[in-house]
């Protein structure tokens, strides 16, 4: 069986923002985490594009291998700025709190 590795994400445009918090990462995650769109068109603009991780764990989280030119390993204080309520301006009705773990 061939196992394929996958990045955590890449910027579809230069205003992309994605955060992983308290997330188990299986070994399918590429060691570098997030990647640029391509070498010729990275779509990563400092101060606009933002990819971050906080408290990731498991075999797919390899902090020393993360591509810090594309992503930021967040401190607790930085991660606390990204909550469901802050991102959506309240708790959206479409989140199934019976299955979602928020916190």
C-alpha positions as CSV (number, residue, x, y, z in Angstrom):
1,X,0.0,0.0,0.0
2,X,1.3,3.5,-0.9
3,X,0.7,6.2,1.6
4,X,0.5,9.7,0.3
5,X,1.4,12.7,2.4
6,X,-0.6,15.9,2.3
7,X,0.1,19.5,3.3
8,X,-2.0,21.2,5.9
9,X,-3.0,23.7,3.2
10,X,-1.8,26.2,0.7
11,X,-3.0,29.7,-0.2
12,X,-5.7,29.9,-2.9
13,X,-5.1,33.6,-2.9
14,X,-2.8,36.0,-1.0
15,X,-5.5,36.8,1.6
16,X,-5.7,33.2,2.8
17,X,-5.9,32.6,6.6
18,X,-6.0,29.2,8.2
19,X,-5.4,28.1,11.8
20,X,-5.1,24.6,13.4
21,X,-5.5,24.5,17.2
22,X,-5.3,21.5,19.5
23,X,-5.3,19.2,16.5
24,X,-4.2,15.6,16.2
25,X,-2.0,15.2,13.1
26,X,-1.7,11.7,11.7
27,X,1.4,10.7,9.7
28,X,-0.3,11.7,6.4
29,X,0.6,15.3,7.1
30,X,3.8,16.5,5.3
31,X,6.5,17.4,7.7
32,X,6.7,21.0,6.4
33,X,3.0,21.6,7.2
34,X,1.6,24.4,5.0
35,X,3.1,25.0,1.6
36,X,3.2,27.8,-0.9
37,X,0.9,27.7,-4.0
38,X,3.9,27.1,-6.3
39,X,7.6,28.1,-6.6
40,X,6.7,30.6,-9.4
41,X,3.6,32.0,-7.6
42,X,3.8,31.4,-3.9
43,X,0.7,33.6,-3.0
44,X,2.2,34.3,0.4
45,X,2.2,38.0,1.3
46,X,3.7,38.9,4.7
47,X,1.1,40.7,6.8
48,X,-1.8,39.4,4.7
49,X,-1.5,35.7,4.2
50,X,-1.5,33.8,7.5
51,X,-1.2,30.2,8.4
52,X,-0.7,29.1,12.0
53,X,-0.6,26.2,14.3
54,X,-1.0,25.8,18.0
55,X,-0.7,22.7,20.2
56,X,-0.7,20.3,17.3
57,X,0.3,16.8,18.3
58,X,0.7,13.3,16.9
59,X,3.1,11.7,14.3
60,X,2.3,14.3,11.7
61,X,3.4,17.3,13.8
62,X,7.1,17.9,13.4
63,X,7.8,21.3,14.7
64,X,11.4,21.4,13.6
65,X,10.4,20.6,10.0
66,X,7.6,23.2,9.7
67,X,8.1,25.8,6.9
68,X,8.2,29.0,8.9
69,X,8.4,31.1,5.7
70,X,4.8,30.0,5.1
71,X,3.4,29.4,8.6
72,X,3.7,30.5,12.2
73,X,3.9,28.3,15.2
74,X,1.7,30.3,17.6
75,X,2.1,31.0,21.2
76,X,-0.9,30.5,23.5
77,X,-1.5,34.2,23.6
78,X,-1.6,34.4,19.8
79,X,-3.8,31.3,19.5
80,X,-6.3,32.8,22.0
81,X,-7.0,35.5,19.4
82,X,-8.6,32.8,17.1
83,X,-11.8,31.5,18.6
84,X,-15.0,30.5,16.8
85,X,-16.8,33.4,18.4
86,X,-14.1,35.9,17.4
87,X,-13.9,34.6,13.8
88,X,-17.6,34.4,13.2
89,X,-18.8,37.2,15.5
90,X,-20.7,34.7,17.7
91,X,-21.5,31.0,17.7
92,X,-22.9,30.1,14.3
93,X,-26.0,28.0,14.3
94,X,-24.6,25.6,11.7
95,X,-21.9,24.2,14.1
96,X,-23.2,20.9,15.6
97,X,-22.2,21.3,19.2
98,X,-23.2,17.7,19.8
99,X,-20.2,16.5,17.8
100,X,-17.9,19.5,17.7
101,X,-15.3,20.0,20.4
102,X,-14.7,23.8,20.8
103,X,-12.3,25.2,23.3
